[in-house]
Amino acid sequence: MDEYERSADPYGNSVDPYGNSVDPHEKSKEPFQRNVDTYEKSMDTFGGSTDNYESSTNTYTGDASTQYGNQRIQQVEEKKENIIAGIVGAFLGTLIGLLCIVIVDQLGYMASISGVVMGVCAIKGYQLLAGKMSLKGIVISSVFMICVVYVSQQLSWAIDAADILNIDVFSAFRLIPEMIRQGAIDGGIYVKDLFMLYAFTALGAVPTIWNTIKTVTNRNI
C-alpha cells in the first residue's frame, strides 16, 4: 500500500521517480495529434487543387464566351439579305411615318418635322426585317420614302379639303391636283410644304443610312 501511494499522486495519476505526475493518456494523444496535422495538410493540398480547378474552369468559360461571341458576329455577317421581308419592313416603316405626319398636321403643328420619323422608320424597318442593310435596301427604302411622303402631303390636304367641301376624303384626294390648277389651293404653299417634308425626311434618313454603312464597314475590317 505504501509503495502504491508513493507511485500515485492525490488524483490517481502515476508519478515518475522524481515525483512528477504522469498522465497515462498524454502519449496516446500524440499519434492522434499527428493524424490531425496530416489531415489538415491534406485538406490544404485539396484546397489548392480546388483553386487550380476553379481557375481553369474560369479560363475555359471565358474562352467559350469569346468563341460564342465571335460565332454570333460571323453569323450576322454571313446572314443573307431577305429583300422581300425588307420591302415589307420599309413599307411598314413609311406607314408609321405617314400616320405621324397626318396626325401632327391635324393637330395644327408643323407636319414636315414628322418627316424625320418617316426617314428613320423606313430605313430601320427594312434593316430589321431584311436582316441586314445593303445598297439595294437603301434604294428600296428611298423609293418608298419618296412615294409615301407625297401621299402623306396629299392626304393631309385632302382631309382639310374634305372638311371644307363636305365630301369624303378619297374624293378630295383625287381633286387636289385639279384644285391646285384652278387656284383653289395655293400651289406655292403646297410645293413649299412638300419640299420641307422631303427635307426633314432626308434629315432622318441620311444619318441613319450613314450609321448603317459605318457599322457594316467596321465589321468587314
NORTATA-V377553 format. One record per pair of residues at least 4 apart in sequence whose ideal C-beta (glycine too) atoms are under 6 Angstrom apart, sorted by the first residue. I is the first residue (numbers start at 1). J is the second residue. Records with the same first field share a line. If there is no record, write none. Layout:
BEGIN
I->J / J
END
This chain:
BEGIN
7->15
8->12
9->13 / 15 / 21
13->21
14->22
15->19 / 21
16->20 / 22
29->33
77->219
79->131
81->130 / 132 / 134
82->130 / 131
85->129 / 130
86->126 / 129 / 130 / 137
87->140
88->129
89->125 / 126 / 128 / 129
90->122 / 125 / 126 / 140 / 141 / 144
92->125
93->121 / 122 / 125
94->122 / 144 / 148
96->121
97->117 / 118 / 121
98->148 / 152
100->114 / 117
101->111 / 114 / 152
102->155 / 156
104->109 / 111 / 114
105->111 / 156
112->196 / 197 / 200
113->200
115->197 / 200 / 201
116->200 / 203 / 204
117->121
118->201
119->201 / 204 / 205
120->124 / 204 / 208
121->125
122->141 / 144 / 145
123->141 / 205 / 208 / 209
124->128
126->130 / 137 / 141
127->133
130->137
133->137 / 212
138->209
144->148
145->149 / 201
149->197 / 198 / 201
151->155
153->194 / 197
154->176
157->176
158->169 / 172 / 173 / 176
159->169
161->165 / 172
162->167 / 169 / 172
167->171 / 172
175->179
179->184 / 185
180->185 / 187 / 190
185->190
202->206
205->209
END
